[in-house]
Amino acid sequence: MLLVALASVLLDQAAKGVVERSLALGESIDVIGGFFRLTHVQNPGGAFGLFRGAGAAFTALSTAAVVLLLAAAWRYPAAGRSRIAYGLVLGGALGNLIDRIRLERVVDFLDFGVGGLRWPVFNVADIAVVVGVGLFLLISLPKGDAHVREPRPEGGGESPPGP
């Protein structure tokens, strides 16, 4: 889990460093036509640029999320894919927390869309959180037919065992 978190943080921070050194704030480079661009933006608010004046609150929430994730991982050790999911969410949260502490905003640069219809710009840490949460959801889905109950026999069958 910690290796996945560390890899996520390192990849996120390295990518953000390249963007900060290579692109001026607001500058874009087309990678795949107008569909995918690298665009250097800095988000002082929350997801999708919401709550722009609440940077300190998001720093506190991010810190609390990291502490809770570490406490949960220590208290309830995960197995298999759950470790990967924990690591991705933890690494993504740490990657954006580092930005919030360092810059009081988050560096975003992955920009997708067509024409004027664009998804909000995001970063590697955001991808790690989304993939980690998605993996948690997949892991929690019922396996096979485990959620299907056998029908009860109607009349004439044996009575169920008593207490």
The 8 nearest C-alpha neighbors of each residue, nearest first, counted from 0:
[[1, 86, 82, 3, 2, 83, 4, 85],
 [0, 2, 4, 3, 86, 5, 90, 6],
 [1, 3, 5, 4, 0, 6, 86, 7],
 [2, 4, 86, 6, 0, 1, 5, 7],
 [5, 3, 90, 86, 1, 7, 2, 6],
 [4, 6, 2, 8, 7, 3, 1, 9],
 [5, 7, 3, 9, 4, 8, 2, 10],
 [8, 6, 90, 4, 10, 5, 9, 11],
 [7, 9, 94, 90, 11, 5, 6, 10],
 [8, 10, 6, 12, 11, 7, 13, 5],
 [11, 9, 13, 7, 8, 12, 6, 14],
 [12, 10, 123, 8, 14, 9, 13, 124],
 [11, 13, 15, 9, 14, 10, 8, 16],
 [14, 12, 16, 10, 15, 11, 9, 17],
 [15, 13, 17, 11, 16, 12, 10, 18],
 [16, 14, 18, 12, 17, 13, 19, 11],
 [17, 15, 13, 19, 14, 18, 12, 20],
 [16, 18, 14, 20, 15, 19, 21, 13],
 [17, 19, 15, 21, 16, 20, 22, 14],
 [20, 18, 16, 17, 21, 22, 15, 23],
 [21, 19, 17, 18, 22, 16, 23, 15],
 [22, 20, 18, 19, 17, 23, 16, 39],
 [23, 21, 18, 26, 19, 20, 39, 24],
 [22, 24, 26, 25, 39, 21, 19, 20],
 [23, 25, 39, 26, 40, 22, 41, 19],
 [26, 24, 39, 40, 23, 38, 27, 22],
 [25, 27, 23, 24, 38, 22, 39, 28],
 [28, 26, 38, 37, 36, 29, 25, 39],
 [27, 29, 37, 36, 30, 38, 26, 22],
 [30, 28, 36, 32, 31, 33, 35, 37],
 [29, 31, 36, 35, 32, 28, 37, 33],
 [32, 30, 35, 34, 29, 33, 36, 28],
 [31, 33, 34, 29, 30, 35, 36, 28],
 [32, 34, 35, 29, 31, 113, 36, 114],
 [33, 35, 112, 113, 32, 111, 31, 36],
 [36, 34, 111, 31, 30, 110, 33, 29],
 [37, 35, 29, 110, 30, 28, 38, 27],
 [36, 38, 28, 108, 109, 27, 110, 29],
 [39, 37, 27, 108, 26, 36, 110, 40],
 [40, 38, 108, 24, 25, 26, 107, 22],
 [41, 39, 107, 25, 24, 106, 108, 38],
 [40, 42, 106, 105, 107, 104, 43, 39],
 [41, 43, 105, 104, 44, 48, 106, 40],
 [44, 42, 104, 51, 54, 105, 41, 103],
 [45, 43, 51, 50, 48, 54, 42, 49],
 [44, 46, 49, 48, 50, 47, 57, 51],
 [45, 47, 48, 49, 44, 50, 42, 119],
 [48, 46, 119, 49, 45, 120, 121, 44],
 [47, 49, 44, 45, 46, 42, 51, 50],
 [48, 50, 45, 44, 47, 51, 46, 43],
 [51, 49, 44, 53, 52, 45, 48, 54],
 [50, 52, 44, 43, 53, 49, 48, 54],
 [51, 53, 50, 54, 44, 43, 55, 49],
 [52, 54, 56, 50, 51, 55, 44, 57],
 [55, 53, 57, 56, 44, 43, 52, 58],
 [56, 54, 58, 57, 53, 59, 103, 52],
 [55, 57, 59, 53, 58, 54, 60, 61],
 [58, 56, 60, 54, 59, 55, 61, 53],
 [57, 59, 55, 61, 56, 60, 99, 62],
 [58, 60, 56, 62, 57, 61, 63, 55],
 [61, 59, 57, 63, 62, 58, 64, 56],
 [62, 60, 64, 58, 63, 59, 57, 96],
 [61, 63, 59, 65, 60, 64, 58, 66],
 [62, 64, 60, 66, 61, 65, 67, 59],
 [65, 63, 61, 67, 62, 66, 68, 60],
 [64, 66, 68, 62, 63, 67, 69, 89],
 [65, 67, 63, 69, 64, 68, 70, 62],
 [68, 66, 70, 64, 69, 65, 71, 63],
 [69, 67, 71, 65, 70, 66, 64, 72],
 [68, 70, 72, 66, 67, 71, 73, 65],
 [71, 69, 67, 73, 68, 72, 74, 66],
 [72, 70, 74, 68, 73, 69, 75, 67],
 [71, 73, 69, 76, 75, 70, 74, 68],
 [72, 74, 70, 71, 75, 76, 69, 68],
 [75, 73, 71, 72, 70, 76, 69, 77],
 [76, 74, 72, 71, 73, 77, 70, 78],
 [77, 75, 72, 73, 74, 78, 71, 82],
 [78, 76, 82, 81, 75, 72, 79, 85],
 [77, 79, 81, 82, 80, 76, 83, 0],
 [80, 78, 81, 82, 77, 83, 84, 0],
 [79, 81, 83, 82, 84, 78, 138, 134],
 [80, 82, 84, 83, 77, 79, 78, 85],
 [83, 81, 0, 85, 77, 80, 84, 78],
 [82, 84, 86, 80, 81, 85, 0, 87],
 [83, 85, 131, 81, 87, 86, 82, 134],
 [86, 84, 82, 88, 83, 87, 89, 81],
 [85, 87, 4, 0, 3, 83, 89, 84],
 [86, 88, 127, 131, 90, 84, 89, 85],
 [87, 89, 128, 131, 91, 85, 90, 86],
 [88, 90, 86, 92, 87, 91, 4, 85],
 [91, 89, 4, 7, 93, 8, 87, 92],
 [92, 90, 124, 94, 127, 128, 88, 93],
 [91, 93, 89, 95, 90, 94, 96, 88],
 [94, 92, 96, 90, 91, 95, 97, 89],
 [95, 93, 8, 91, 97, 96, 92, 124],
 [94, 96, 98, 97, 92, 93, 105, 124],
 [97, 95, 93, 99, 98, 94, 61, 92],
 [96, 98, 100, 94, 95, 99, 101, 93],
 [99, 97, 101, 105, 95, 96, 100, 102],
 [98, 100, 103, 104, 96, 102, 97, 101],
 [101, 99, 97, 98, 103, 102, 96, 58],
 [100, 102, 98, 99, 97, 103, 104, 96],
 [103, 101, 104, 99, 98, 100, 105, 97],
 [102, 104, 99, 100, 101, 54, 43, 98],
 [105, 103, 43, 99, 102, 42, 98, 41],
 [104, 106, 42, 98, 41, 99, 95, 107],
 [105, 107, 41, 40, 42, 15, 104, 108],
 [108, 106, 121, 122, 40, 120, 41, 39],
 [107, 109, 38, 39, 37, 122, 121, 120],
 [110, 108, 121, 120, 37, 122, 107, 38],
 [109, 111, 120, 36, 35, 37, 108, 38],
 [112, 110, 35, 34, 118, 117, 36, 109],
 [113, 111, 117, 34, 116, 118, 114, 35],
 [112, 114, 116, 34, 117, 115, 33, 111],
 [113, 115, 116, 112, 33, 117, 34, 111],
 [114, 116, 117, 113, 112, 118, 33, 34],
 [117, 115, 113, 114, 112, 118, 111, 119],
 [116, 118, 112, 111, 115, 113, 119, 114],
 [117, 119, 111, 112, 120, 110, 116, 121],
 [120, 118, 47, 117, 121, 110, 48, 111],
 [119, 121, 110, 109, 107, 108, 118, 122],
 [122, 120, 107, 109, 108, 125, 119, 110],
 [123, 121, 107, 125, 124, 109, 108, 126],
 [122, 124, 11, 126, 125, 127, 121, 10],
 [125, 123, 91, 127, 126, 122, 94, 11],
 [124, 126, 128, 122, 123, 127, 91, 129],
 [125, 127, 123, 129, 124, 128, 130, 122],
 [126, 128, 87, 124, 91, 130, 125, 129],
 [129, 127, 88, 131, 91, 125, 126, 130],
 [128, 130, 126, 132, 131, 127, 133, 125],
 [129, 131, 133, 127, 132, 128, 126, 134],
 [132, 130, 84, 87, 134, 128, 88, 133],
 [131, 133, 135, 129, 134, 130, 128, 136],
 [134, 132, 130, 136, 135, 131, 129, 137],
 [133, 135, 137, 131, 136, 132, 84, 130],
 [136, 134, 132, 138, 133, 137, 84, 139],
 [135, 137, 133, 139, 134, 138, 132, 140],
 [138, 136, 134, 140, 139, 135, 133, 132],
 [137, 139, 135, 136, 140, 134, 81, 80],
 [138, 140, 136, 137, 135, 141, 134, 142],
 [141, 139, 137, 138, 142, 136, 135, 143],
 [142, 140, 146, 145, 139, 143, 144, 138],
 [143, 141, 145, 144, 140, 146, 139, 138],
 [142, 144, 145, 141, 146, 147, 140, 148],
 [145, 143, 147, 146, 142, 141, 148, 149],
 [144, 146, 143, 147, 142, 141, 148, 140],
 [145, 147, 144, 141, 148, 142, 143, 140],
 [148, 146, 144, 145, 149, 143, 150, 141],
 [149, 147, 150, 146, 145, 144, 151, 143],
 [148, 150, 151, 147, 152, 146, 144, 145],
 [149, 151, 148, 152, 153, 147, 156, 154],
 [152, 150, 153, 149, 148, 156, 154, 159],
 [151, 153, 156, 150, 154, 155, 157, 149],
 [152, 154, 151, 155, 156, 150, 157, 158],
 [155, 153, 156, 152, 157, 158, 151, 159],
 [154, 156, 153, 157, 152, 158, 151, 159],
 [157, 155, 154, 152, 158, 153, 159, 151],
 [158, 156, 159, 155, 154, 152, 160, 153],
 [157, 159, 156, 160, 161, 155, 154, 152],
 [158, 160, 157, 161, 156, 162, 151, 152],
 [159, 161, 158, 162, 157, 156, 151, 152],
 [162, 160, 159, 158, 157, 156, 151, 152],
 [161, 160, 159, 158, 157, 156, 151, 152]]
